[in-house]
Amino acid sequence: MSCLRVSEAKNGLSTGHGGRRSGKARPTRIAGLVLCVALLIANCPFTSEPTPPALKPIDPAAFQAAVDAAAKKLLVPGAAVLLHTPEGTFEAMVGTTKLGTRTPPDANTHVRIASNTKTMTSALIVLLAQDGKLRFDDPVSTYVPDVPNGRNITIAELLKMRSGLYDYTAAPELAAALDADPTRAWTPQEVLAIAFRHPPRFPPGTSYDYNNTNYALLGLIAEKAGGRPLGQQFQDRLSGPLGLRQTSLPAADDNSIPDRYSHGYMYGGSAYALVDKDYPAGMQTAARDGTLQPVDYTNQNPSYATAAGGVISTADNLATWIRALVSGKVLNAEYQRQWLDSLQPENPDAPDGQQYGYGISYQRFGQNASMYYHGGELPGFNSFIGYDADNHVTLVIWTNLTLSPEGKTTANALLPTVLDEIYAGLPVPPTPSPATTR
């Protein structure tokens, strides 16, 4: 993936990151999928484009029609696209929030945002560093005992997905446990125990590997350094000051979503989101012809995600959040600069490609356009948030079907269509390429 990948390529709990496989590999599955704007822009040497991307005038009817057509191909029951540009605010709302009804989504519909939570966890960690309560070069062992090689893994390496620890959401036993008891409440210690039973993938700091274990640890570090539960700190330090009244981290025993909310659906068991399993050909056919209906995952308990992907929010709140974070309204000037400077190429052989830093992805496409972004994916939901500071463009996409029958993360798969409506001179391939996190 050579161009703009967004953090959620498969964002499952990977919850966060990116774009999912069109062939394989999601960037973040519970965590944060890594979206792939790159997705969009695969194989495009933007720097050599004679005409750099520029904003198009938005035709609301054409914008809605383009999103409608793309969502229909993906079989998503419902989707929301919220766009802010200097020209104004534009919405494209598709379908329904619950199968069997005609309840359209809107900008204030609550959804599980999966790995987009990581942008909040990382911001809280940076705020705690700003307060002098921790340092980025502190070893994990200072805050959490019994982490394999914890004395040699720093907070910065957790933030940037460079610890080398095993990703607990990749463990088949987690998906099996979630399907056996969807309402089970999980503690961070329980999911970390799953991770620690598997060998590390590489020595700390030597490579990039998007995974949720890093952010489960960061949640515990934030609680230790901040002296309060994670959800309370999110409210006091992030949601409250920014007026994000519809954004919350539910308690571990709470598997509900506040009204108004969308149901969330996925074909098959949890492993298809968490372990990046491909749908068999027969399942794809049955989903396409309607003989296989998606499973309602709305009330699967998200406590296995927590700091990596447990937050609930709305498109309106997410737009406010990503714009505030990138534009410097959350951190002071010194720590905003450190946050920006944390970005590193995910692939050292592609220094101009996708970058990941302290809980944020970044890609420049052209001389006058770039985007800070993240994605999120977990059973039932897929989402993307991004802010183009060069052109003051804010974009939020969410869908209530995790994967299309072909295995595409659906919000990420809508991204090329949406970007093509926003930017002129942006070569966007017709089918997104998958973002890979492993």
Steps between C-alpha positions, in 0.01 A plus 500: 500500500689794383279792555268622767407213718283593779515355830249256476557273243323245667448660802348247713591564837773520316258714580648755354719517233426460157357360203445139475612256271367493161714211499631473842604658813335775682698757653345521817234297572384558834739737531506732270496402178715687291294639245619525174460811344780344346254268427384745279794618362700199441778523247473871446817706504326818602814700526546474125143605418510814286178626660490462879168399655257786562159510662198452278175686553265255670169425332287363787280289273796351314680441830200311640457301180865395491490378861165325442638307203822399675319392817250296302781298340640424846157390636531726803168540684594855600781752463574859594742736328559841658720749317609850598684716244547877469193485275276368777372180663379208292335177608426179315282269710418156364256224591391412849641464850311172550417228252129461448431869571527827312691700757765703318824592675599858567800691635388435859452125475716313753734226377796307635808672358743212556865592444431867458506478879878480467515865400346581840715262702815639339387860555443426869848348529651812339302721739637300793851554362418870465402496870833340593333179621683276254768516230492348155828316565374342823508119488166320514616312809488825700121490478395143416676195648566169327504628142739283297817708450314790660822665620605544137169622354428871528172688507596657168537156344153404618355819357667445163424125475863399531507289817519164322245349737243252370157645414239337723222558246686274257468207740231255384407433861372855545255479208381161627440642848311800363269277297444266794400784734443832317403689817806398703678789672876498442779668693818633335695246704301215346563603142865572574535151646392368159768710329773401741441129442631554146861583412590856399524569129824702499732690735361834621548792266620298202180492293140618473206273581157645563347319794262546788723366774694827489189703574365266767828570680472874438157499662648349817791746490258792470305376802817457705651836405171691505368340818146458366303256282556537128140594420502778760825640361358494147203701625700747709790559261350447154121472462409762760731781385407446134127465562484140375179424685422189298838334545568252779696194606247258652565311820629146455163346588302730268433362153229752409519803270324829581198604294492593213726219375565275207500125519819341370519193276748249361480173312625204703698478825730751670813349345412654165562841656771417750719240333458612142337180385382499140135426430465166320362523147172343608446763770573778254244364257237448769550854632472643152179313414343571840477144630758585770411790728759688705522445875403787731811581708363820653514378858820299490687629807786723378699480825758281329590814305479783758803729445559341159145530371219528754367854452150588375447824308320669211609638164449854625716447811767315303529787254549744788752266659733431207500868397581615855773239544682579176457878517658530846199552728572198722874526575719800574736625229806309625324166526302554182835527323618176665176332395550612140869406504421148623401384151720231344464311171329168559725353233860629519541417131219746416590817692240704313223250565261458790627610836385415851583696813343549840164345418460668161569419135609751238539511125582783263346482157618773272658835567207655682301221659562254782299325766536400863267208553408180679253221450309259714356154460337251726213257459203706386663831407767659281603867504748759379594846627733741324607865488680673214663799669622643170147542365296498824312186404349280771363159404316235701361177358331220689315189389299243692634198312858409585585318179342471160444146367833533319674582828551875452482719808204702394579853624845470347349372179280813482801725544620510137154601385479777758850634435428510130205728574722731709824531304569583138807351335510208741552168321289255694486133404151351462557234764683568826806292567525344844703653773733255661597498858684177525 
